[in-house]
Amino acid sequence: MNRDTQKIVFIDIDGTLVGDDGMVPESAQKACKIARENGHLLYLCTGRSKAEIYDAIWDIGFDGLIGAGGGYVESGNEILYHKKVTPEDVRQMVDFFNSHGIDFYLESNAALYASHNLRPHLERRIYGDVENDPVAREKMERSPHPFIAGLTYGETDLYKDDVNKVCFLESTVPFERIKEEFQGKFEVIQCTVPIFGKDSGEMMIPGIHKAIAIADLLNHLSLPQEQTIAIGDGMNDAEMLEYCAVGIAMGNAKPGLIEIANDITGSVEEDGLYKSFVKYGLISNN
């Protein structure tokens, strides 16, 4: 492929590459594989940390990863950088969440460390009352969600020193109260995973976002911004869609993201990623 016609595509995961079931549709898998065969570069660009990128996703084939909302950048086998939360800020956050009964998990590149009550909380949200409802229990046993299986449970010491970011589930504590508590320490944004609840959120190191990481990666690769395409669904994709030459919002995207996007495609269930790849010439429709 002519280097001038090559595209560099940045793909969000949750709500873009995968649906609520945590799976990548066949159409999206096909689109990504053919686009790379056609000579285009594909980078995952996600709020997830590396430990949350399961083999089923990597096996599709990608050229690298921008993870932790822009705090971690990897191209091929080379790590460009990895920014971590200070141990003091991790301690404050863990203590606050535990004292207020907020379920959360810490994201590091080594593992996703779950708080004490996170697993039963997630199971209730995903399957229903698994303790008392046989249908809910059967659903859990028949189709276990890959996210629950990917968490590390039972850690007694959550004062970790390799934390990229943190996610918390909806609780009785309002989102705005949590945001206020960590003003200046963390960038606190609404979570883009529906099963976590409306008042769930992500906490990241301030000054980090996907567009900064993309710019750093392009500089490293000596590739132009003009050949970039971004596709996402959440407000943590806003800077990415604004920065890239073409910013595509999924049909299931947040209203605020749809407003700033150059184009809107279908939802995950409507094969939105595949359709956008066809429209922008990354693959042919066959």
ZAMARGU-4260 file (C-alpha; in steps of 0.2 Angstrom, whole numbers, plus 5000, padded with zeros to 4 digits):
<rodrens>
0) 5000/5000/5000 | 5005/5018/4996 | 5010/5026/5013 | 5000/5041/5008 | 4984/5031/5006
5) 4987/5021/5022 | 4975/5025/5037 | 4979/5024/5055 | 4963/5019/5064 | 4960/5021/5083
10) 4946/5010/5090 | 4938/5011/5107 | 4933/4995/5114 | 4917/4996/5126 | 4902/5001/5116
15) 4912/5001/5100 | 4921/4985/5097 | 4912/4975/5109 | 4894/4975/5115 | 4886/4974/5132
20) 4890/4955/5132 | 4908/4958/5131 | 4910/4950/5114 | 4916/4956/5098 | 4903/4954/5084
25) 4909/4943/5069 | 4907/4958/5057 | 4919/4969/5068 | 4932/4955/5068 | 4931/4953/5049
30) 4932/4972/5047 | 4948/4973/5057 | 4957/4958/5050 | 4953/4963/5032 | 4958/4982/5035
35) 4975/4976/5042 | 4977/4964/5027 | 4974/4979/5016 | 4989/4988/5024 | 4980/5000/5036
40) 4986/5002/5054 | 4974/4998/5068 | 4976/5003/5087 | 4965/4999/5101 | 4962/5016/5110
45) 4952/5012/5126 | 4949/5017/5144 | 4953/4999/5148 | 4970/4994/5155 | 4981/4981/5147
50) 4976/4967/5159 | 4958/4970/5153 | 4962/4967/5134 | 4958/4948/5133 | 4966/4936/5121
55) 4949/4935/5111 | 4952/4954/5107 | 4971/4953/5104 | 4968/4938/5093 | 4959/4948/5080
60) 4975/4957/5077 | 4980/4975/5081 | 4996/4986/5079 | 4996/4992/5097 | 4987/4999/5111
65) 4983/5016/5119 | 4976/5010/5136 | 4970/5018/5152 | 4962/5032/5143 | 4979/5038/5136
70) 4990/5034/5151 | 4998/5019/5143 | 5005/5018/5125 | 5012/5003/5116 | 5016/5000/5098
75) 5021/4983/5092 | 5032/4976/5106 | 5038/4994/5111 | 5031/5003/5126 | 5031/5022/5123
80) 5026/5026/5141 | 5016/5021/5156 | 5009/5034/5168 | 5004/5028/5185 | 4993/5035/5200
85) 5004/5040/5215 | 5003/5028/5230 | 4996/5043/5241 | 4982/5046/5229 | 4978/5027/5228
90) 4977/5026/5247 | 4965/5041/5248 | 4954/5033/5235 | 4954/5016/5242 | 4950/5022/5260
95) 4936/5034/5253 | 4928/5020/5243 | 4929/5007/5257 | 4922/5019/5270 | 4907/5024/5259
100) 4903/5007/5253 | 4907/5010/5235 | 4912/4995/5225 | 4927/4997/5213 | 4942/4990/5204
105) 4960/4996/5202 | 4967/4994/5184 | 4985/4990/5183 | 4994/4982/5168 | 4997/4966/5179
110) 4979/4964/5184 | 4962/4971/5188 | 4960/4971/5207 | 4942/4970/5214 | 4936/4977/5230
115) 4928/4966/5243 | 4910/4966/5237 | 4913/4969/5218 | 4909/4952/5212 | 4892/4949/5220
120) 4887/4967/5215 | 4892/4964/5197 | 4883/4947/5196 | 4867/4956/5202 | 4869/4969/5188
125) 4873/4957/5174 | 4862/4941/5179 | 4850/4946/5192 | 4847/4938/5209 | 4859/4923/5207
130) 4856/4918/5225 | 4838/4916/5224 | 4833/4916/5206 | 4836/4899/5197 | 4835/4908/5180
135) 4848/4921/5185 | 4859/4907/5191 | 4857/4897/5175 | 4861/4912/5165 | 4877/4915/5174
140) 4883/4897/5173 | 4878/4896/5154 | 4886/4912/5148 | 4899/4919/5161 | 4903/4937/5157
145) 4922/4938/5152 | 4924/4954/5162 | 4919/4945/5179 | 4931/4931/5175 | 4945/4943/5171
150) 4945/4952/5188 | 4957/4947/5203 | 4948/4944/5219 | 4953/4942/5237 | 4967/4954/5238
155) 4969/4960/5256 | 4980/4975/5252 | 4973/4986/5238 | 4986/5000/5241 | 4995/4996/5224
160) 5009/5005/5217 | 5006/5001/5199 | 4988/5009/5196 | 4984/5016/5179 | 4966/5021/5183
165) 4951/5016/5194 | 4933/5012/5190 | 4918/5012/5202 | 4901/5006/5201 | 4885/5016/5205
170) 4881/5017/5224 | 4871/5028/5236 | 4885/5041/5234 | 4881/5053/5220 | 4893/5054/5206
175) 4895/5073/5208 | 4900/5070/5227 | 4914/5058/5222 | 4920/5070/5208 | 4921/5084/5221
180) 4930/5073/5233 | 4944/5070/5221 | 4945/5087/5213 | 4963/5091/5207 | 4969/5073/5211
185) 4959/5063/5198 | 4950/5067/5182 | 4933/5059/5186 | 4921/5055/5172 | 4905/5045/5169
190) 4908/5027/5165 | 4904/5021/5147 | 4899/5003/5153 | 4880/5003/5155 | 4880/4988/5167
195) 4890/4998/5180 | 4875/5010/5182 | 4871/5028/5178 | 4882/5036/5192 | 4897/5024/5190
200) 4913/5032/5184 | 4931/5031/5179 | 4946/5040/5188 | 4961/5045/5179 | 4977/5055/5181
205) 4973/5073/5176 | 4980/5079/5160 | 4979/5062/5151 | 4967/5058/5137 | 4967/5049/5121
210) 4971/5063/5109 | 4987/5067/5118 | 4992/5049/5117 | 4987/5048/5099 | 4998/5063/5095
215) 5013/5056/5104 | 5011/5039/5095 | 5010/5048/5078 | 5025/5058/5082 | 5034/5041/5086
220) 5028/5033/5070 | 5032/5049/5059 | 5014/5047/5053 | 5002/5062/5049 | 4987/5067/5058
225) 4978/5069/5041 | 4977/5050/5039 | 4969/5046/5056 | 4952/5039/5059 | 4944/5037/5076
230) 4928/5028/5081 | 4920/5028/5098 | 4904/5029/5109 | 4908/5038/5125 | 4913/5055/5131
235) 4931/5049/5135 | 4932/5047/5116 | 4928/5066/5113 | 4946/5072/5112 | 4950/5058/5101
240) 4936/5061/5089 | 4940/5080/5088 | 4959/5077/5085 | 4958/5064/5071 | 4955/5069/5053
245) 4938/5059/5054 | 4929/5056/5070 | 4915/5043/5069 | 4902/5040/5083 | 4893/5024/5085
250) 4874/5024/5084 | 4874/5020/5103 | 4885/5034/5107 | 4882/5047/5120 | 4873/5062/5113
255) 4887/5074/5117 | 4899/5063/5106 | 4886/5062/5092 | 4886/5082/5092 | 4905/5083/5089
260) 4907/5068/5077 | 4910/5070/5058 | 4900/5055/5055 | 4888/5043/5064 | 4887/5024/5060
265) 4876/5010/5067 | 4877/5003/5084 | 4887/4988/5089 | 4872/4977/5086 | 4869/4985/5069
270) 4887/4981/5063 | 4892/4999/5065 | 4911/4997/5065 | 4910/4986/5049 | 4899/4999/5040
275) 4911/5013/5044 | 4926/5003/5038 | 4917/5000/5021 | 4911/5019/5020 | 4929/5025/5022
280) 4937/5013/5010 | 4946/5002/5023 | 4938/4987/5016 | 4926/4983/5002 | 4908/4977/5005
285) 4908/4959/5001
</rodrens>
